[in-house]
Amino acid sequence: MKIKKKELKKLIKSAKYKLDTLRPSDIQKDKFKPSYLQFEGYLDLFSTIEALINVSILATQGDPYSPPHVKDHGRDIRRTLELASKLLPFEEGEFLDDVHVMMKQLESQP
């Protein structure tokens, strides 16, 4: 039993530092928001949203024609991929790996 408490404390400490991708919403009950997405301002946010829309438009077209309002599709693709990269919760993955190892160890104990 002492070993299980020690492992539980270790797990709680690990969770405190690694489960940080989502935070409870201040506005909506039982909802979460990403804590790591940061923008330089509204214009940066709007530019990123525009890039997502533009890349989606380009992806749905079967030809190389670029709509006139899509000025720099290379930039839009880059911004979209950068956002997708920011959405990957690596810290949570590390935490889940730690949990998996601890669970295996606890299962093997009498």
C-alpha positions as CSV (number, residue, x, y, z in Angstrom):
1,M,0.0,0.0,0.0
2,K,2.9,2.4,0.8
3,I,4.3,1.9,-2.7
4,K,0.9,2.7,-4.3
5,K,0.7,6.0,-2.4
6,K,4.2,6.9,-3.5
7,E,3.3,6.2,-7.1
8,L,0.1,8.2,-6.8
9,K,2.0,11.2,-5.4
10,K,4.5,10.9,-8.3
11,L,1.6,10.7,-10.8
12,I,0.0,13.8,-9.3
13,K,3.2,15.7,-9.4
14,S,3.7,14.7,-13.0
15,A,0.2,15.7,-13.9
16,K,0.7,19.2,-12.4
17,Y,3.5,19.9,-14.8
18,K,2.4,18.0,-17.9
19,L,-1.4,18.3,-18.1
20,D,-1.4,21.9,-19.2
21,T,-2.8,22.0,-22.7
22,L,-6.4,22.6,-21.6
23,R,-7.6,24.9,-18.8
24,P,-11.2,25.2,-17.5
25,S,-13.1,28.0,-19.3
26,D,-13.9,31.1,-17.3
27,I,-17.0,31.6,-19.4
28,Q,-18.6,28.2,-20.0
29,K,-19.1,25.5,-17.3
30,D,-17.6,22.1,-18.1
31,K,-15.7,23.5,-21.1
32,F,-12.0,23.9,-21.6
33,K,-9.8,26.2,-23.7
34,P,-6.3,25.8,-24.9
35,S,-3.8,27.5,-22.7
36,Y,-0.9,27.6,-25.1
37,L,-2.3,29.4,-28.1
38,Q,-1.0,32.9,-28.1
39,F,-1.5,35.6,-30.7
40,E,0.2,39.0,-31.0
41,G,-3.2,40.6,-31.3
42,Y,-6.5,40.5,-33.1
43,L,-4.9,41.1,-36.5
44,D,-2.6,38.1,-35.9
45,L,-5.6,35.9,-34.9
46,F,-7.6,37.1,-37.9
47,S,-4.7,36.4,-40.2
48,T,-4.3,32.9,-38.9
49,I,-8.1,32.3,-39.3
50,E,-7.9,33.7,-42.8
51,A,-5.0,31.4,-43.6
52,L,-7.0,28.4,-42.4
53,I,-9.9,29.4,-44.6
54,N,-7.6,30.1,-47.6
55,V,-5.8,26.7,-47.3
56,S,-9.2,25.0,-47.1
57,I,-10.4,26.8,-50.2
58,L,-7.2,25.8,-52.0
59,A,-7.5,22.2,-50.8
60,T,-11.0,21.8,-52.1
61,Q,-10.1,23.0,-55.6
62,G,-9.0,20.3,-57.9
63,D,-6.9,22.7,-60.0
64,P,-3.9,24.9,-59.4
65,Y,-6.0,28.1,-59.9
66,S,-5.7,30.3,-56.9
67,P,-8.7,32.6,-56.1
68,P,-7.9,36.3,-56.5
69,H,-8.3,37.0,-52.8
70,V,-5.7,34.4,-51.8
71,K,-2.6,36.5,-52.1
72,D,0.1,34.3,-50.7
73,H,-0.9,30.7,-50.5
74,G,2.6,29.6,-49.4
75,R,2.3,31.8,-46.3
76,D,-1.2,30.5,-45.6
77,I,-0.1,26.9,-45.8
78,R,2.9,27.7,-43.5
79,R,0.6,29.5,-40.9
80,T,-1.8,26.6,-41.0
81,L,0.9,24.0,-40.4
82,E,2.4,26.1,-37.6
83,L,-1.1,26.2,-35.9
84,A,-1.5,22.5,-36.3
85,S,1.9,22.0,-34.8
86,K,0.9,24.1,-31.8
87,L,-2.1,22.0,-31.3
88,L,-0.1,18.8,-30.6
89,P,-0.1,18.3,-26.8
90,F,3.4,16.7,-26.3
91,E,3.4,17.3,-22.6
92,E,0.2,15.3,-22.2
93,G,1.7,12.5,-24.3
94,E,4.7,12.3,-21.9
95,F,2.3,12.2,-19.0
96,L,0.3,9.4,-20.5
97,D,3.5,7.5,-21.2
98,D,4.4,7.9,-17.5
99,V,0.9,6.8,-16.4
100,H,1.2,3.7,-18.6
101,V,4.6,2.7,-17.1
102,M,3.2,3.3,-13.6
103,M,0.1,1.2,-14.2
104,K,2.2,-1.7,-15.6
105,Q,4.3,-1.5,-12.5
106,L,1.3,-1.4,-10.2
107,E,-0.3,-4.3,-12.0
108,S,2.8,-6.5,-11.6
109,Q,2.8,-5.9,-7.8
110,P,1.0,-8.3,-5.5
